[in-house]
Amino acid sequence: MDTDIKLRERNRGTTATRENQEVSSFDLTFSDLSYTVGKGETAKKILRQISGTFNSGKLTAIMGPSGAGKTSLMNILAGLKKSGIEGRVNVNGAERKFKTFRKQSAYITQQDHLLSNLSVEEYMMSAAHLKLGNDVSEKEKKLTIELIMNTLGLTNSQSTRVSCLSGGECKRLAIGLELIDNPAILFLDEPTSGLDSSSSLQCVAVLRDIAKTGRTVVATIHQPSTRLLDQFDQLYIVAGGSCMYQGPVNSLIPYLQSMNLQCPDHHNPADFAIDVASGEYGDVVFRLISGIENGRSIYQDNSSTSCVPSTSHDTEVDEVDETDFMINSHLRTNKRGKNELSYGAPFHTQVAVLLRRTWRTIWREQILTTMRLTLHVCIAILIGLLYWQIGDDAHAIYNNAGMLFFNHIFILYAAMMPTFLTCK
């Protein structure tokens, strides 16, 4: 309780310094999107002229059976895939520009590639130095980190190393690292993968709170429970590379009922939708795709209208507590007074931060560091005994050259061996 009061007081003191930052929200729309893998006879079509709208302030779930094209759609929208694509992706009605979009958005993969020997606070501070740059003071960076950790429930684990964190805490840490530079659009690939039901609910609840601040949050989800499904605002179901349903979560069952598909009582709607998409209730997927116009319309359970065009949607955002100001999307104003998206830290700062982080990681890797040190000392003693007192003899010039060659080869392969083992 005292911590929250202090955070509020410190937040009031720094709110004035943020008034010159613009807050921006982005609606992501795509139309007639097709994706083909391969060429010629081996070509396979993954997405088939699919359309859709992901609104700011909403937590949207992309759902569908395995192989339906969920991850492919996510990768295309995030800008990770560029070849074999047809169609259009718009941001706030304008065509997406990759250079600026990649800095306006963040993509969190299914697997967390985190360094295990760093603590939560050290990881967050390194990311703050890299993303916020030198223009932001040390005090403001620490305040931002404290607020993010408080929002994600990581305050009690700030001194804990990543190797000692639970799966849910690692997932929340990965989300927190991306929130530091305030991306307007957040993509997550299977954020609940490998988590139990309680950790999954906590993770999705955090994503919903983030979406309420005005961000566009899109996540792929695989067979969520009923409680987990209720945490999402919008649902986008993919079946065979086409959109089978798009609309609010609570309108899914009425939409299926309008297509003469009755979900059994006390049955998970997500499981029922997946069964329908998999063809277990007959060949009805085409009717569902036609009813939603392959994503061009958003279904609303309304007595007056059954389908609302995707261009007319609610963009209201819930009010947010003032301690969540760091989650609001914005463009940083540079010294010239123009809103531009660029790297937060200069090159020399990036090198210094990464070297400091790498040195801390190597130093804490006790077993590997000890083995490397012992190996170099033993090889040095062996080579020293083998070429003892040869350097003063001019007739042994070939031995001197052999020693130098052996030293260079040893240093080279000792440094490259971890890379060889990784590639293997």
C-alpha positions as CSV (number, residue, x, y, z in Angstrom):
1,M,0.0,0.0,0.0
2,D,2.8,2.4,0.9
3,T,4.5,1.5,-2.4
4,D,1.5,2.5,-4.4
5,I,1.2,5.8,-2.6
6,K,4.9,6.6,-3.3
7,L,4.5,5.7,-6.9
8,R,1.5,8.0,-7.2
9,E,3.4,10.9,-5.6
10,R,6.5,10.3,-7.8
11,N,4.2,10.0,-10.9
12,R,2.6,13.4,-10.2
13,G,6.0,15.0,-10.1
14,T,7.0,13.6,-13.5
15,T,3.7,14.0,-15.3
16,A,4.6,17.6,-16.3
17,T,7.8,16.4,-18.0
18,R,5.7,14.1,-20.3
19,E,3.1,16.7,-21.4
20,N,5.1,17.5,-24.6
21,Q,4.9,13.8,-25.7
22,E,2.1,12.9,-28.2
23,V,-0.2,10.0,-27.3
24,S,-1.1,8.0,-30.4
25,S,-3.4,5.0,-30.9
26,F,-3.3,2.8,-34.0
27,D,-6.1,0.8,-35.6
28,L,-4.7,-2.0,-37.7
29,T,-6.7,-3.2,-40.7
30,F,-5.9,-5.6,-43.5
31,S,-7.9,-6.5,-46.7
32,D,-7.7,-9.3,-49.2
33,L,-4.6,-10.6,-47.6
34,S,-3.2,-13.8,-49.3
35,Y,0.0,-15.7,-48.5
36,T,1.6,-18.4,-50.6
37,V,4.6,-20.6,-49.7
38,G,6.7,-22.1,-52.4
39,K,6.5,-21.7,-56.2
40,G,5.2,-23.7,-59.1
41,E,3.6,-27.1,-58.4
42,T,4.9,-27.1,-54.8
43,A,3.2,-23.8,-54.0
44,K,0.8,-23.9,-51.0
45,K,-1.7,-21.2,-50.2
46,I,-1.8,-20.4,-46.4
47,L,-4.1,-17.4,-46.4
48,R,-6.9,-16.8,-48.8
49,Q,-7.9,-13.1,-49.3
50,I,-8.5,-12.7,-45.7
51,S,-9.6,-9.3,-44.2
52,G,-10.0,-7.9,-40.7
53,T,-9.7,-5.0,-38.2
54,F,-7.9,-4.9,-34.9
55,N,-8.9,-1.8,-32.9
56,S,-6.9,0.1,-30.4
57,G,-8.0,-0.2,-26.8
58,K,-9.1,-3.8,-27.4
59,L,-7.5,-7.2,-26.6
60,T,-7.9,-9.4,-29.7
61,A,-7.4,-13.1,-29.8
62,I,-6.6,-14.9,-33.0
63,M,-7.9,-18.5,-32.7
64,G,-8.1,-21.5,-35.0
65,P,-7.1,-25.1,-35.4
66,S,-3.5,-26.2,-36.1
67,G,-2.4,-25.2,-39.6
68,A,-5.2,-22.7,-40.1
69,G,-2.7,-19.8,-40.6
70,K,-2.8,-18.0,-37.2
71,T,1.0,-17.6,-36.9
72,S,1.4,-16.8,-40.5
73,L,-1.2,-14.0,-40.2
74,M,0.5,-12.7,-37.1
75,N,4.0,-12.7,-38.7
76,I,2.6,-10.9,-41.8
77,L,0.9,-8.2,-39.7
78,A,4.0,-7.8,-37.6
79,G,6.1,-7.3,-40.7
80,L,8.3,-10.4,-40.2
81,K,7.2,-11.9,-43.6
82,K,7.4,-9.9,-46.8
83,S,7.6,-12.4,-49.7
84,G,4.7,-14.3,-51.2
85,I,2.1,-11.8,-49.8
86,E,-0.8,-10.1,-51.7
87,G,-3.2,-7.6,-50.2
88,R,-3.0,-4.5,-48.2
89,V,-2.2,-3.7,-44.5
90,N,-3.2,-0.3,-43.2
91,V,-2.5,1.6,-40.0
92,N,-5.1,4.2,-39.2
93,G,-6.3,4.1,-42.8
94,A,-2.9,4.7,-44.4
95,E,-0.7,2.0,-46.0
96,R,1.8,0.5,-43.6
97,K,5.4,1.7,-43.8
98,F,7.8,-1.0,-42.6
99,K,10.5,1.2,-41.3
100,T,8.3,3.1,-39.0
101,F,5.9,0.3,-38.2
102,R,8.6,-2.0,-36.8
103,K,9.4,0.8,-34.3
104,Q,5.8,1.5,-33.5
105,S,5.1,-2.2,-32.8
106,A,6.6,-5.0,-30.7
107,Y,6.5,-8.8,-31.3
108,I,6.8,-11.2,-28.4
109,T,7.5,-14.7,-29.6
110,Q,6.2,-17.9,-28.0
111,Q,9.6,-18.8,-26.5
112,D,11.3,-16.4,-24.2
113,H,15.0,-16.0,-25.1
114,L,16.1,-14.4,-21.9
115,L,19.6,-14.4,-20.3
116,S,19.3,-16.6,-17.2
117,N,22.0,-14.9,-15.1
118,L,20.5,-11.4,-15.0
119,S,18.0,-10.2,-12.4
120,V,14.7,-8.6,-13.4
121,E,15.8,-5.1,-12.4
122,E,19.1,-5.4,-14.3
123,Y,17.4,-6.7,-17.4
124,M,14.9,-3.9,-17.3
125,M,17.5,-1.3,-16.7
126,S,19.7,-2.5,-19.6
127,A,16.6,-2.3,-21.9
128,A,15.8,1.2,-20.6
129,H,19.3,2.4,-21.4
130,L,19.0,0.9,-24.9
131,K,15.5,2.1,-25.8
132,L,15.1,5.4,-23.9
133,G,18.6,6.7,-24.7
134,N,20.6,9.4,-23.0
135,D,18.0,12.1,-23.3
136,V,16.0,10.5,-20.5
137,S,17.4,10.9,-17.0
138,E,18.5,8.0,-14.8
139,K,15.7,8.9,-12.3
140,E,13.0,8.8,-14.9
141,K,14.3,5.5,-16.2
142,K,14.1,4.0,-12.7
143,L,10.6,5.4,-12.2
144,T,9.4,3.9,-15.5
145,I,10.9,0.5,-14.6
146,E,9.2,0.6,-11.2
147,L,5.9,1.5,-12.7
148,I,6.1,-1.3,-15.3
149,M,7.1,-3.9,-12.7
150,N,4.3,-2.7,-10.5
151,T,1.8,-3.0,-13.3
152,L,3.1,-6.5,-14.3
153,G,3.3,-7.8,-10.7
154,L,7.1,-8.2,-10.8
155,T,8.0,-5.8,-7.9
156,N,8.6,-8.7,-5.5
157,S,10.9,-10.4,-8.0
158,Q,13.0,-7.5,-9.1
159,S,16.1,-8.9,-7.4
160,T,15.5,-12.5,-8.6
161,R,17.5,-13.9,-11.5
162,V,15.7,-15.1,-14.6
163,S,16.8,-18.7,-14.0
164,C,14.8,-18.6,-10.7
165,L,11.6,-17.1,-12.2
166,S,8.4,-19.1,-13.0
167,G,7.1,-19.4,-16.5
168,G,4.5,-16.8,-15.9
169,E,7.0,-14.3,-14.5
170,C,9.3,-14.9,-17.5
171,K,6.4,-14.2,-19.9
172,R,5.5,-11.0,-18.0
173,L,9.2,-9.9,-18.0
174,A,9.3,-10.4,-21.8
175,I,6.2,-8.2,-22.1
176,G,7.7,-5.6,-19.7
177,L,10.9,-5.3,-21.8
178,E,8.8,-4.4,-24.8
179,L,6.7,-1.9,-22.9
180,I,9.7,0.4,-22.0
181,D,9.7,2.3,-25.3
182,N,5.9,2.3,-25.4
183,P,5.0,0.5,-28.6
184,A,1.5,1.3,-30.0
185,I,0.8,-2.2,-31.3
186,L,1.7,-5.3,-29.4
187,F,1.8,-8.8,-31.0
188,L,2.1,-12.0,-28.9
189,D,2.4,-15.5,-30.3
190,E,0.9,-18.0,-27.8
191,P,1.5,-16.0,-24.6
192,T,-0.1,-18.7,-22.5
193,S,2.0,-21.6,-23.9
194,G,3.5,-23.7,-21.2
195,L,1.6,-21.9,-18.4
196,D,-0.9,-23.3,-16.0
197,S,-4.5,-21.9,-15.8
198,S,-3.7,-19.5,-13.0
199,S,-0.6,-18.1,-14.6
200,S,-2.4,-17.9,-18.0
201,L,-5.2,-15.8,-16.4
202,Q,-2.7,-13.5,-14.8
203,C,-0.8,-13.0,-18.1
204,V,-4.0,-12.3,-20.1
205,A,-5.3,-10.0,-17.4
206,V,-2.1,-8.0,-17.7
207,L,-2.5,-7.8,-21.5
208,R,-6.1,-6.6,-21.1
209,D,-5.0,-3.8,-18.7
210,I,-2.4,-2.8,-21.3
211,A,-5.0,-2.8,-24.1
212,K,-7.3,-0.5,-22.0
213,T,-4.6,2.2,-22.1
214,G,-5.1,2.6,-25.8
215,R,-2.8,0.0,-27.3
216,T,-3.7,-2.4,-30.0
217,V,-2.9,-5.9,-28.5
218,V,-3.2,-9.0,-30.6
219,A,-2.4,-12.5,-29.4
220,T,-2.7,-15.9,-30.9
221,I,-4.3,-18.4,-28.5
222,H,-4.7,-22.2,-28.7
223,Q,-7.9,-23.6,-27.2
224,P,-8.4,-21.3,-24.2
225,S,-10.6,-22.1,-21.3
226,T,-14.0,-20.3,-20.8
227,R,-12.5,-18.1,-18.1
228,L,-9.5,-17.2,-20.2
229,L,-11.7,-16.5,-23.3
230,D,-13.8,-14.1,-21.3
231,Q,-10.7,-11.9,-20.7
232,F,-10.5,-11.0,-24.4
233,D,-12.6,-8.2,-26.0
234,Q,-12.5,-9.3,-29.6
235,L,-12.2,-12.7,-31.3
236,Y,-10.8,-13.5,-34.7
237,I,-11.2,-17.2,-35.8
238,V,-9.2,-18.5,-38.8
239,A,-10.2,-21.7,-40.6
240,G,-8.4,-23.0,-43.6
241,G,-6.7,-19.6,-44.3
242,S,-10.0,-17.7,-44.2
243,C,-11.9,-15.7,-41.5
244,M,-14.7,-17.8,-39.9
245,Y,-15.7,-15.2,-37.3
246,Q,-14.8,-11.7,-36.2
247,G,-16.5,-9.8,-33.4
248,P,-16.9,-9.7,-29.6
249,V,-16.4,-12.8,-27.6
250,N,-19.9,-12.9,-26.2
251,S,-21.3,-12.7,-29.8
252,L,-19.7,-16.0,-30.9
253,I,-22.5,-18.3,-29.7
254,P,-25.3,-16.1,-31.3
255,Y,-23.4,-16.1,-34.6
256,L,-23.0,-19.8,-34.6
257,Q,-26.7,-20.2,-33.7
258,S,-27.6,-17.9,-36.6
259,M,-25.9,-20.5,-38.8
260,N,-27.9,-23.4,-37.2
261,L,-25.0,-24.5,-35.0
262,Q,-26.0,-25.1,-31.4
263,C,-23.3,-25.1,-28.8
264,P,-24.1,-27.8,-26.2
265,D,-24.8,-26.5,-22.7
266,H,-21.9,-26.3,-20.3
267,H,-19.5,-26.6,-23.2
268,N,-16.5,-24.4,-23.9
269,P,-17.4,-22.1,-26.8
270,A,-13.7,-22.0,-27.9
271,D,-13.6,-25.8,-28.1
272,F,-16.9,-25.9,-30.0
273,A,-15.7,-23.2,-32.5
274,I,-12.4,-25.2,-33.1
275,D,-14.5,-28.4,-33.7
276,V,-16.6,-26.5,-36.2
277,A,-13.5,-25.1,-37.9
278,S,-12.0,-28.6,-38.1
279,G,-15.1,-29.9,-40.0
280,E,-16.5,-32.1,-37.2
281,Y,-20.0,-30.6,-37.7
282,G,-20.1,-31.0,-41.5
283,D,-19.1,-28.7,-44.3
284,V,-20.4,-25.5,-42.7
285,V,-17.2,-23.5,-42.7
286,F,-18.0,-21.9,-46.1
287,R,-21.3,-20.6,-44.8
288,L,-19.6,-19.1,-41.8
289,I,-16.9,-17.5,-43.9
290,S,-19.6,-16.0,-46.2
291,G,-21.6,-14.8,-43.3
292,I,-18.7,-12.7,-42.1
293,E,-17.6,-11.9,-45.6
294,N,-14.2,-13.4,-44.9
295,G,-13.4,-10.8,-42.3
296,R,-14.8,-7.7,-44.1
297,S,-17.6,-7.4,-41.5
298,I,-17.6,-7.5,-37.7
299,Y,-20.5,-9.5,-36.2
300,Q,-22.5,-7.8,-33.5
301,D,-25.3,-9.6,-31.5
302,N,-27.8,-6.8,-32.1
303,S,-31.5,-7.1,-32.8
304,S,-31.4,-4.3,-35.4
305,T,-28.3,-5.3,-37.3
306,S,-26.6,-8.6,-37.6
307,C,-23.4,-7.4,-39.3
308,V,-21.6,-4.1,-38.9
309,P,-19.0,-3.1,-41.5
310,S,-15.5,-3.2,-40.2
311,T,-15.1,0.5,-40.8
312,S,-17.7,1.3,-38.1
313,H,-16.4,0.2,-34.7
314,D,-16.2,1.5,-31.2
315,T,-12.9,3.2,-30.4
316,E,-13.7,4.4,-26.9
317,V,-10.9,3.6,-24.4
318,D,-11.6,3.1,-20.7
319,E,-10.2,5.5,-18.2
320,V,-6.8,4.5,-16.9
321,D,-5.2,5.1,-13.5
322,E,-2.6,7.9,-13.7
323,T,0.1,5.5,-12.6
324,D,-0.2,3.8,-16.0
325,F,0.9,6.8,-18.0
326,M,4.0,5.0,-19.2
327,I,1.9,2.5,-21.1
328,N,0.3,5.2,-23.3
329,S,1.7,5.1,-26.8
330,H,3.6,8.2,-28.0
331,L,6.2,9.5,-30.4
332,R,9.3,10.9,-28.9
333,T,10.1,14.5,-29.8
334,N,13.7,15.0,-31.0
335,K,15.9,18.1,-30.6
336,R,14.7,19.5,-33.9
337,G,11.1,19.5,-32.7
338,K,9.8,16.9,-35.2
339,N,8.2,13.7,-34.4
340,E,10.5,11.0,-35.7
341,L,11.1,7.4,-34.8
342,S,14.7,6.5,-34.3
343,Y,17.0,4.4,-32.0
344,G,16.8,5.7,-28.5
345,A,20.5,5.3,-27.6
346,P,23.5,6.3,-29.8
347,F,25.9,3.6,-31.0
348,H,28.6,4.0,-28.3
349,T,25.9,3.8,-25.6
350,Q,24.6,0.6,-27.1
351,V,28.0,-1.0,-27.2
352,A,28.7,0.0,-23.6
353,V,25.4,-1.3,-22.3
354,L,25.7,-4.6,-24.2
355,L,29.4,-5.1,-23.1
356,R,28.4,-4.4,-19.4
357,R,25.5,-6.9,-19.7
358,T,27.6,-9.5,-21.3
359,W,30.4,-9.2,-18.8
360,R,28.0,-9.5,-15.9
361,T,26.5,-12.7,-17.6
362,I,29.9,-14.2,-18.1
363,W,31.1,-13.5,-14.6
364,R,28.0,-15.1,-13.1
365,E,28.4,-18.2,-15.3
366,Q,30.8,-19.7,-12.7
367,I,31.2,-23.2,-14.1
368,L,31.7,-22.2,-17.7
369,T,34.0,-19.3,-16.8
370,T,36.1,-21.5,-14.5
371,M,36.5,-24.1,-17.1
372,R,37.5,-21.6,-19.7
373,L,40.1,-20.0,-17.4
374,T,41.5,-23.4,-16.3
375,L,41.7,-24.5,-20.0
376,H,43.7,-21.4,-21.0
377,V,46.0,-21.7,-18.0
378,C,46.7,-25.4,-18.7
379,I,47.3,-24.8,-22.4
380,A,49.6,-21.9,-21.6
381,I,51.7,-24.0,-19.3
382,L,51.9,-26.8,-21.8
383,I,53.0,-24.6,-24.7
384,G,55.4,-22.8,-22.4
385,L,57.1,-26.0,-21.4
386,L,57.1,-27.3,-25.0
387,Y,58.8,-24.2,-26.4
388,W,61.0,-23.4,-23.3
389,Q,64.0,-21.2,-24.1
390,I,63.7,-21.5,-27.9
391,G,63.0,-17.8,-28.6
392,D,66.6,-16.8,-28.1
393,D,67.9,-19.2,-30.7
394,A,67.9,-17.7,-34.2
395,H,68.2,-21.2,-35.7
396,A,64.8,-22.1,-34.2
397,I,62.8,-19.6,-36.2
398,Y,60.5,-22.2,-37.6
399,N,59.7,-23.3,-34.0
400,N,58.9,-19.7,-33.1
401,A,56.6,-19.4,-36.1
402,G,54.9,-22.7,-35.1
403,M,54.3,-21.4,-31.6
404,L,52.7,-18.2,-32.8
405,F,50.6,-20.1,-35.3
406,F,49.4,-22.6,-32.6
407,N,48.5,-19.7,-30.2
408,H,46.4,-18.0,-32.9
409,I,44.6,-21.2,-33.8
410,F,43.9,-22.0,-30.2
411,I,42.5,-18.5,-29.4
412,L,40.4,-18.6,-32.6
413,Y,38.8,-22.0,-32.1
414,A,38.3,-21.4,-28.4
415,A,36.3,-18.3,-29.2
416,M,34.4,-20.0,-32.1
417,M,33.5,-23.3,-30.3
418,P,30.3,-22.0,-28.7
419,T,29.1,-20.9,-32.1
420,F,30.0,-24.2,-33.6
421,L,28.1,-26.1,-30.9
422,T,25.0,-23.8,-31.3
423,C,24.9,-24.3,-35.1
424,K,25.3,-28.0,-34.7
